[in-house]
Amino acid sequence: MGGSNGAAQDPTAYIVPARRVRLRPPANDNRAPLGWRVRRLVVYLLILALIAGIVFI
């Protein structure tokens, strides 16, 4: 069974790159375009509004 080069290992087990684990993007000097920042802000505000609506109503 098995095979060469570790073929007997579980195929679903793989190493997740560190970039996917972190919540922040990799540090660089480039800022996101204004449209992306505005959309992200709107999404965050929408999520907060939904949570506030559930909690306070």
C-alpha positions as CSV (number, residue, x, y, z in Angstrom):
1,M,0.0,0.0,0.0
2,G,1.6,3.4,0.8
3,G,3.7,4.3,-2.1
4,S,6.7,6.6,-2.4
5,N,7.0,10.2,-1.2
6,G,4.5,9.8,1.7
7,A,1.6,8.8,-0.5
8,A,0.1,6.9,2.5
9,Q,-0.5,10.2,4.3
10,D,-3.9,11.7,4.8
11,P,-4.6,13.8,1.7
12,T,-6.7,16.3,3.7
13,A,-3.8,17.1,6.0
14,Y,-1.9,20.0,4.6
15,I,0.1,23.0,5.9
16,V,-1.9,26.2,5.9
17,P,0.3,29.2,4.9
18,A,0.9,31.7,7.7
19,R,-0.8,34.4,5.6
20,R,-4.2,32.6,5.8
21,V,-3.9,32.2,9.6
22,R,-3.2,35.9,10.3
23,L,-6.1,38.3,10.3
24,R,-4.0,41.2,8.9
25,P,-2.6,41.2,5.4
26,P,1.2,41.1,5.1
27,A,2.9,44.4,6.0
28,N,3.9,46.6,3.1
29,D,3.9,50.2,2.2
30,N,1.1,50.0,-0.4
31,R,-2.3,51.2,0.8
32,A,-5.5,49.6,-0.5
33,P,-7.3,51.6,-3.1
34,L,-9.9,54.0,-1.7
35,G,-12.8,52.0,-3.1
36,W,-11.7,48.9,-1.3
37,R,-11.3,50.8,1.9
38,V,-14.7,52.4,1.6
39,R,-16.3,49.0,0.9
40,R,-14.5,47.4,3.8
41,L,-15.7,50.2,6.1
42,V,-19.3,49.8,4.9
43,V,-19.1,46.0,5.5
44,Y,-17.8,46.5,9.0
45,L,-20.4,49.1,9.8
46,L,-23.1,46.8,8.5
47,I,-21.9,43.9,10.6
48,L,-21.8,46.1,13.7
49,A,-25.3,47.4,13.0
50,L,-26.6,43.9,12.6
51,I,-25.0,42.8,15.9
52,A,-26.4,46.0,17.6
53,G,-29.8,45.3,16.3
54,I,-29.8,41.8,17.7
55,V,-28.4,42.8,21.1
56,F,-30.4,46.0,21.8
57,I,-33.7,45.0,20.3
